[in-house]
Amino acid sequence: MPRVSVILSSFNHAAWLRESVESVLAQTFPDFEVLLFDDGSADDSASVIRSLDDRRIRPFLFETNGGASARYRQMVAEATGDYIAVQHSDDVWEPDKLEKQVAFLDAHPGYGFSFTWVKFIDENGQPYVWTTNDYYQERFRQPNRSPAEWLRKLFDEGNCFCHPSLLIRRTLYDRYGLFDDKGLLQLPDQLMWTKLLAGGEKLHIVPEALVRFRLRRQNGLNASAETAENQLRLAYEMGRLIEVYARLSPALFRETFPEYADSVFDEDISFALARAALDAPSPAFRLYGLRRLEQLLNDSATAAILRERFGYDERCFTRDTGRVDCFGLKPSMHFARMTAVLDYGDGFHRENGQEITQYVRHDGSYAVRFELTAARPWQGIWFIPEQGWAHGASQPQGTIAGEALAFSTDVARLDDFYFSDAGEILFYAPAQGPAGPCVLELAGNLWYFSQRDILNVFRDQAQKITGLEDHLQRVFHSLSWRVTEPLRWLRQKCGGK
């Protein structure tokens, strides 16, 4: 039996399939089999596979598409090697890829799996030209870490391992139920690595680019590409990952989340993980945290422990539900940076005031409260309702120390709003007060030059320009006819053609 079973997946990659297979067949480590399956491709992939003549290849041609996870489960069941490697039909291995990984795992039986660094190529096999925001650029170039450190990195940042660089002991598939989770498309890889690491399995990164990973802009997208469908699917599937963390041993949890270790009670990590989840980047993780806290508080015995040991009760929970964005709503909200400054008779000085980040309602209205402390008697209030983004603001209404304020400004007014090209509108209200604490309460409206407004302006201008072009063309054709027709008549009269 071969030492390594290479599972090579094929789906609509006929243009690169032969190169991918040949890079496996050219490995300097010779003891392997290739389980090459085509998952119902609509191109010539099946024909390419039939043309391959090598005894190490075991072809599996499926007429219909069954999905990557289902096919991988079938291939793992067919595999006979001690190790399983994964290759994709548009990627390319360097010749010594298997040799170096097998040598390491053979020499280190305490390690369960291995990855390598990668180099990126484009559709034509040339070095990939990056833009400034490409996700993968440094993603698969990682140093070696402990299982706990890897678990934390996956929790905070997401997947950072390249699947076609994998070499893994075959026994781990059954032990951890890898590929058993159905219904996942974006995260089956990350779920597998998380399961393995949560079980204490160690991995080794070979710090060499032994895989050429193809990224495509023109001829189709990778399965993990940033599309609207993939982004929505990813947000849902993240909820499955947090369930693996809930099964961590207390010792591994403390190592993975040391700042939450004090929240573990009676070797139960549920409260500690919920607290960690509330601060996670993933909205799905934050939702899990809130739901888990609610469950714990609805158990009277656990609620008593949380109250007595951690001072956490129902009031704390309702504060969390108003603080934690578990549905990703904040990007669609607007928060203004508002500043109130006490005037001591020497004008506007920002250090004499307070800045608050205040939620602005969808209609542009706001209500804000400042709690100021005057260093000495004061004689007025300066107020900036927004710093840098608002193009217009109504005159604010409010009180300080219970007295009504009458604000004014020196910028231009149009209808009910004052406008400033600088993005900051400075209002001033004369008032008087002694040294000491005082409360300022204000309300008003902001007007934003939104993206839709900008597009509408450009659209209107474009329509005007198009109309002008049409008019000029008609004028040109009219003038051209009026000039050329008499010339043609005159040329004909003079015997010309």
N, C-alpha and C positions, 0 to 999 in steps of 0.2 A: 504493500500500500504506500502511496506517496506521503511525504512528510507534510506537504502544504496543499490545501484545496483552494484554488483561486476561483471565486465567484465573480464572473464578469457579466454585468447587466447590459443589455442592448435594447434601445428603443429609439427608433427614428434617427440614428446616427450613422447612416451608411457612409457618409463622406469621411468619417474618422475611424470607423470600426476596425478596418484592417490594420491601421497603424497602432491602435490600442492593443489588439490581440498580439501583434508581432512584438510589441514591447514587452509583453509577458513571456512569450516564447523565447525571447532573447535573454532571459535572466541567467546570470552566472550561477545561481543556485539551481541545480537541474531537477531536483526531486519534487515535482508538483504535478497536479492535474488541473485542468481548466474546465469549470462548469459554466459553459457559455450559453446563456438563455436570452432569447429574443421575446419580448413581451408584447407580441402582436403589432409589430411595426408596420406602418403604412408605406414605407419607402423600400429600398432594395436591400435592407439589412439581412433578411433571411437568405437572399441569394449570395451575399458576401460570405455568410457563415457556411453555406453549403460548399462554397469553393475552397474553404480552408482544409488543408490536408495535413493533419498532424495527430498522431496517436494519443497525444496528451489532452486533446480537446474532446469534451463530452458535450455535444450540442443538445439544446432543449428549445424547440421552436413552438411557441404557443400561438395559436391562431387569434386569440382575443387577449385584450389587455386586462391582466388581473391585479395590477398594482404592485409597486416595488416590494412592500413589506410581505405580501402574500407569496410572491415569487421567491424572495429571500428565504422564507421559512421552508419552502420546498427544496431549495438548493442546499440549505444547511442539513436537511435530512438526507440528502444524497451524498454529502461530502464524506470522505473517508480519511482525510489527512489529520495529523495532530494539530495543525494550525489552519486557520482560515484567513485568507486575504481577500480583499474586496477591490475590484477594479470597475471603472465605468467606461462605456464604449466611446467616449470622446476625450478621455484622459490618456496620458502616456507615462510609463514607468521608466526610470533610469535602469540600466542593466544590473546594477548591484543592489537594487532595492530589497529584494527578498533575502539575499545573502547576509546583509548587515542586520536585518531585523531578526532572522532566525538565529544567527550567532548570538545575539544579545539574549533572547528569550531562552535559548538552550543553556546559556551560562548563568542565567538568573531565574531559577524556578519560582522565586517569590513574586515575580512580575507576571501579570495575566495578559497584558496586551501592549501594543506599541503603535506609535504613529511616527511620521517623519515631517520635516518641513516640505514646502512645495514651492515651485516656481510657476508663474502664471503665463499662459499663452493665449493668443486670440484664435479666431476662426482659421487662420492660415498657418498656425503653428509658430508665429512670431511672438517675441516678448510683448506682453499685454501693456498697452499705453493707459496709464491710470489718469483719472480725474481726481480732483482734490477730495471728493467725498466718497470714494469707493470703499465699501465695507470690508472687503477681504484683504486689502493690501498688506496689513501686518497681522491679520487675524490668525493665520495658521503658522506663524513663526513664534513659537512659545518655548520658554525654558522648561526644564523639568521641575515638578512640584510634588508635594505630598498629596495623598488622596484628599485630606481635609482642605488643603489650599486649592486643589482643582475644584472641589465641590463649591467652595465659596466663589471662585471665579465664574463657574457656570451659573450660579445663583445670581450674581451681580451683573454679568456681562453677556451671558448666552454662550452658544457653542463656539469652540475655538479649535476643533479637531477636524481634519480633512478625511472623510470616510475612505476615499480610494488610497489613502496611505496606511490603512489599518492592517495589522497582523495580530491575531488573537487566538488564544487556545480554544479549540473547538468545544471542550467540555463546559466552557462558561456559558454557551448559548442555552443549554438546558438548565444549568444551575440557576441562572438569573431570569429565565423566561424572556430572552432577548427576541425581539420581533413578535412577541405574543400580544402586544397592545394593538388592537385593531382600530381603524378609523383615524389614524394619524398620517399626515402627509408631510408636514413641515418639520416635525421634531422627533421622529423615531430614532434618529442618530443620537441626538442629545439625551433622549430618555435612556438609551442603552448605556451611554457613558456614565450617566448619573447613577443608574442602578449598580453598575460595576463598582464605581467609586464608593457608593454608599455601603456596599458590601465589604469594603476594605481592600478591594483589588488595587494593585499598584500598576501604573503605566509608565512607559519610558518613551520619551521623545528622542528620536535620532536627529541630531541637529544638523542635518544635511537636506538639501532640496532634492529628494529622490523621486518626486512625482511632478509631472508637468500637468497642471490643473487648468483646463480650458474654460475661459470665460468668453461668452459670445454676445455681441451687440446686434449684429445684423441678421444672422441666420437662426433666429429663435433664441429663447432664453433658457438659462439653467433652471432646474426645478426649484432651486432656492432663491431665484431672482426676486427683486423687490417689485412685486406687482400688487395691485389692490387686493386681489383674491388671496394671495399669499400672506399679506399683512393681516387681513382679518382672520384667516385660518390660524396664523401664528399666535394671535392674541388669545384665541380660544385654547389652543393646544398647550400653552404655557401653564394652564391650570392643572394639567396632568403631571407636570414635573414636580410641583410642590408636594404632591402626595408621596413622592419618593423620599423627600427630606423628612416627612413626618415619621418615617420608619428608621431614622438614624438612631444608633445607639447613643445613650447619654454622653459617653466618652467622646465619640466622634463628633457629636453635636457641639460639645464644648470646645473642641479643637477647631471646628469649622466656624463657629460664631462665638468667639471668646467674649465679645462685649455683651452678649446676652446670656452668658453662662450662669449668672446669678439668678436668672429667672427660672432655672430648672428646679423643680421641687419634687422630692420623693422619687427621684430618677424618672420624672415625667417631663418630657420636653415640649409638651403641647403649648403651654403658655409662652415659653421662651421663643418657640418657632413662630407663633402668631405675632409676637412683638417684632421679630426680625422681618417677617413678611410685610408688616405695615410700612417699613422703611425701604422695601425693595423697589427697584426700577419698574418691574412688571406690574401693570394694573391687575392681572390675574392673580399674582401673588398677594397683592394688597387686599383683594377681595377675599381670598382664602383667609388672610389674617383676621379680618373683621368677622367673617362667618364663624371661625374657630373660637374667637373670643366670646361671641354671642352664645355659642354652645356651652362653653365653660361656665359662663355666668348663669345659664339656665339649669345647671346642676348645683343644687344647694350646698352640697359638701365642698365641691371645688370652689364655688363662689366665696365661701367662708375662708378658704385658704388664701385665695387671691386678695381678699380684703384685709386679712390679718397680716399676711407676710409681705405683700407688695403694695398695699394701699390702693388696689385697683378694684373699682366697683362699677355700678351701672352708670354713674355720672361720668366717670372716666371714659367708659365705652362710648357714650353719646358724644363726648368731645372728640373722640377718635373718628366717629362716623362723619362728623362735620369738618374734620381736618384732612382725612386721607382720601385721595382721589383714586377710587378703585374702579372707575369706569372710564378713565382717561378724559374727563370732562374739562379739566383746566385749560388745555390748549384752545378750546373754543370760548373760554371766558376772557374778560379783559380786566386787568388789574392796573390801576394808575398809581404812579408815585406822586403823592401829594405832600406839600411842604407848607407848614405854618411857621412864621417867624415873628417874634415880638420885636417891636420897634422901640428902642430906648431913646429915640431922638437923634440917632446918628445914621438912620437909613437902614437899608436891607443888608443883613449879615446872616448868612445861612447857619452859622454856628450858634446863633441865638434862637434857633427853632427846633422843630422836630419833623422828620420825614416818616410817612406811613405808606405802606402798600395797601391800597384800598380797592375792593371789588367794585366794579362799575357795572350796573345792570345793562341788559341788552338794549334798552331804550336810551342809554347814555346817562341816566340819572345816577346819583350817588348820595350817600349820607355818611359823613366821616366825623370822628370824634378825636380831638387832640387833648392830651393831658399835659399841660405845660407847667414849668416852674420858673417864675420870673426871678432873676437875680437882683433886680432893683425895680423901682417904679417904672412903668412903661406907658407909652402914649399912642400906640397904634398896633395894628395887625397886618402883616403881609401874608398873602396866600397864593400859592401856585397850585392850581387844581390838577395839573399833569405836567410831567417833565419829559419833553422830547417827542411826544406822539400826538397830542391833541392839537388839532388845527383850529378849534373853536371851543369857547366855553361861555355859558350864560353867567350873568352876574350872580355870585353865590349869596345865599341867605343864611343867616345864622346868628348865634349869640356867643358871647364870652362872659364868663362870670355872671350869667343870667341877663346881661344887657344886650339889646339888639344891635347889630352891626350894619353899617351902610357902606358897601364896597364900591370902589370906582377903579377905573384903569385908563391908561392913555393909548391903548391900541384901538384899531378901527373896529367899528360895530356894524354888523349887517343883520337886520331883523333883530332876533333876540340873542344873537351870539356875537362875541368879540373874537377877532381872528388875529393870529400872529404867524408870520412866516418862520419865526424862530422855533415854533413848537412849544414855547412857554409863555403863558399869559400871567402877568403879575398883577394881582388885585391888592388894593390897600383900603383899610378902613380905620379912621381915627377913633380912638378909644383911650380910656385911662384905667389904670389899675395899680395896686400896690405890689410890692415884692411878695413872692410866695406862690403857692400852687393855684392854677386856674384851669378851667375846662372850656375848650372851644368846640362848639358843635356847628357843622356847616352842611349845607345841602345845595345841589345845583345840577347842572347838566353839562356833559361834554359832547362835542361833535367831532367825529373822526372822519378823515378822508380815507374811506375804506378802499380795499382792492377793487371792489365792484364799481365804486365811484370812478376810480382811475380808468378802468376798462371802458366804462360808459363814455368818458370824455374822449378817449382814443377812438372809440367806435364812432362817435358823433363827428370828430374831426376827420376820420377816414372817409365817412360818407360825404362830407363837404368837399374833401379833396377829390374823391372819385367823381362827384358831380361837376366839379370845376374842370377836370380832365375831359369828361364827356363834352362839356360845352366848348372847350377849346378845340377839340377834335372836329366838332361840327362847324365851328367858325373856320378852321383851317381848310376843311373840305369845300366849304362854300367859297372861300376866297380863291382856293386853287382852281375851282371850276370857272369862276368869273374871270380869272386871269388866263387860264390855259385855253378855254374855249374860243375867245376872240383870236388868240395867236394861231390856233389850229385853222380857224376860218381864213385868216389872212394868208397863212402859208399855202393853203389850198388854192386861193385866188391867184397867188403868185406862181402857181405851177409846182409847188412842193407837194410832198406826200403827207 
